[in-house]
Amino acid sequence: MLNACNENQCVTTAAGLSIAGRKPLLVMQNQGLYNCINTLRAVCLDAQIPLVFIVGQFGREFSNIGQDPKQSRRTMVRIMEPVLDALDIPWIRLDSDADVGQIEKAYEIAHQRRTASILIVGAPMSWR
């Protein structure tokens, strides 16, 4: 595990690891993803370095869990999927323990398309 000073450093460090043949998994909250969108664009979309992100939907209301996140009252939650769609970045929701198997799918998508793939964690989970 490596720590970074900010999300932009996280993306560029992970890019180096990916180039070296590793399979990094970047972990951050939704605000952090918004913070590093330009770096994500440069590294994943322009340079075509495949990276997988796991992004927590910080601020998601308990009343919205099980509902469409685009119906959230919180901007950070509501706009996540539309922003990723606008950037043509594939994403997968992780809303239950049963979705853990989607992590490998995210790696497959990232490497097939040579881009970023985002796993959006929308609810508190307890994985074993």
C-alpha positions as CSV (number, residue, x, y, z in Angstrom):
1,M,0.0,0.0,0.0
2,L,1.2,3.5,-0.9
3,N,-0.1,6.8,0.4
4,A,-0.2,10.0,-1.6
5,C,-0.3,13.6,-0.7
6,N,-3.3,14.2,-2.9
7,E,-5.4,12.5,-5.6
8,N,-3.4,13.9,-8.5
9,Q,-0.2,12.3,-7.1
10,C,-2.2,9.1,-6.5
11,V,-3.1,8.9,-10.2
12,T,0.4,9.6,-11.5
13,T,2.0,7.2,-9.1
14,A,-0.5,4.5,-10.1
15,A,0.2,5.2,-13.7
16,G,3.9,4.5,-13.1
17,L,3.0,1.2,-11.3
18,S,0.7,0.3,-14.2
19,I,3.4,0.9,-16.8
20,A,5.7,-1.3,-14.7
21,G,3.2,-4.1,-14.9
22,R,1.5,-3.8,-11.6
23,K,-2.3,-3.7,-11.1
24,P,-2.9,-0.7,-8.8
25,L,-6.3,0.1,-7.2
26,L,-6.8,3.8,-6.5
27,V,-9.0,4.4,-3.4
28,M,-10.6,7.8,-2.8
29,Q,-13.9,9.6,-2.1
30,N,-16.0,11.3,-4.7
31,Q,-14.6,14.8,-3.9
32,G,-11.1,13.4,-4.6
33,L,-12.1,12.1,-7.9
34,Y,-13.5,15.5,-8.9
35,N,-10.2,17.0,-7.7
36,C,-8.1,14.9,-10.0
37,I,-10.3,14.9,-13.2
38,N,-7.7,16.8,-15.2
39,T,-4.9,14.4,-14.2
40,L,-7.3,11.4,-14.9
41,R,-8.0,12.9,-18.3
42,A,-4.3,13.3,-19.1
43,V,-3.2,9.9,-17.8
44,C,-6.1,7.6,-18.7
45,L,-7.9,9.2,-21.6
46,D,-5.0,10.9,-23.4
47,A,-2.1,8.7,-22.5
48,Q,-4.4,5.6,-22.4
49,I,-2.9,4.2,-19.2
50,P,-5.5,1.8,-17.7
51,L,-6.3,2.4,-14.1
52,V,-9.0,1.2,-11.7
53,F,-10.5,3.5,-9.1
54,I,-12.7,2.6,-6.2
55,V,-14.6,5.8,-5.2
56,G,-16.8,6.1,-2.1
57,Q,-19.9,8.2,-2.4
58,F,-19.2,10.4,0.6
59,G,-22.3,12.2,1.8
60,R,-24.8,9.8,0.3
61,E,-28.0,9.9,2.4
62,F,-29.1,6.6,4.0
63,S,-32.6,7.3,2.5
64,N,-31.0,7.3,-1.0
65,I,-29.3,3.9,-0.6
66,G,-31.1,1.5,-2.9
67,Q,-32.4,4.4,-5.0
68,D,-30.9,6.0,-8.0
69,P,-27.9,8.2,-6.9
70,K,-29.0,10.8,-9.4
71,Q,-32.0,11.4,-7.1
72,S,-29.7,12.3,-4.1
73,R,-30.0,15.8,-2.6
74,R,-26.2,16.0,-2.4
75,T,-24.6,17.4,-5.5
76,M,-21.4,15.4,-5.1
77,V,-23.4,12.2,-5.1
78,R,-26.0,13.2,-7.8
79,I,-23.5,14.3,-10.5
80,M,-20.9,11.4,-10.2
81,E,-22.4,9.1,-12.8
82,P,-23.4,11.9,-15.3
83,V,-19.8,13.4,-15.1
84,L,-18.2,10.0,-15.7
85,D,-20.7,9.5,-18.6
86,A,-19.8,12.9,-20.1
87,L,-16.1,11.9,-19.9
88,D,-16.8,8.5,-21.5
89,I,-15.3,6.8,-18.5
90,P,-16.9,3.4,-17.7
91,W,-18.2,2.9,-14.2
92,I,-19.8,0.1,-12.1
93,R,-21.8,0.5,-9.0
94,L,-20.8,-1.5,-5.9
95,D,-24.0,-1.4,-3.8
96,S,-23.8,-4.7,-2.0
97,D,-21.5,-7.4,-0.9
98,A,-22.6,-9.4,-3.9
99,D,-21.0,-6.8,-6.2
100,V,-17.4,-7.5,-5.1
101,G,-17.0,-9.8,-8.1
102,Q,-17.3,-6.7,-10.3
103,I,-13.8,-5.5,-9.2
104,E,-12.1,-7.9,-11.7
105,K,-14.6,-6.8,-14.4
106,A,-13.4,-3.2,-13.8
107,Y,-9.8,-4.3,-14.5
108,E,-10.9,-6.1,-17.7
109,I,-12.7,-3.0,-18.9
110,A,-9.8,-0.7,-18.1
111,H,-7.3,-2.8,-19.9
112,Q,-9.5,-3.6,-22.9
113,R,-10.4,0.1,-23.4
114,R,-7.0,1.4,-22.2
115,T,-8.7,4.0,-19.9
116,A,-9.9,4.5,-16.4
117,S,-12.6,2.3,-14.9
118,I,-14.5,3.5,-11.8
119,L,-16.1,1.4,-9.1
120,I,-18.6,3.5,-7.2
121,V,-19.2,2.4,-3.7
122,G,-22.6,3.8,-2.9
123,A,-23.4,2.1,0.5
124,P,-21.5,1.1,3.6
125,M,-20.4,-2.6,3.2
126,S,-18.5,-5.1,5.3
127,W,-16.4,-7.2,3.0
128,R,-14.5,-10.2,4.4
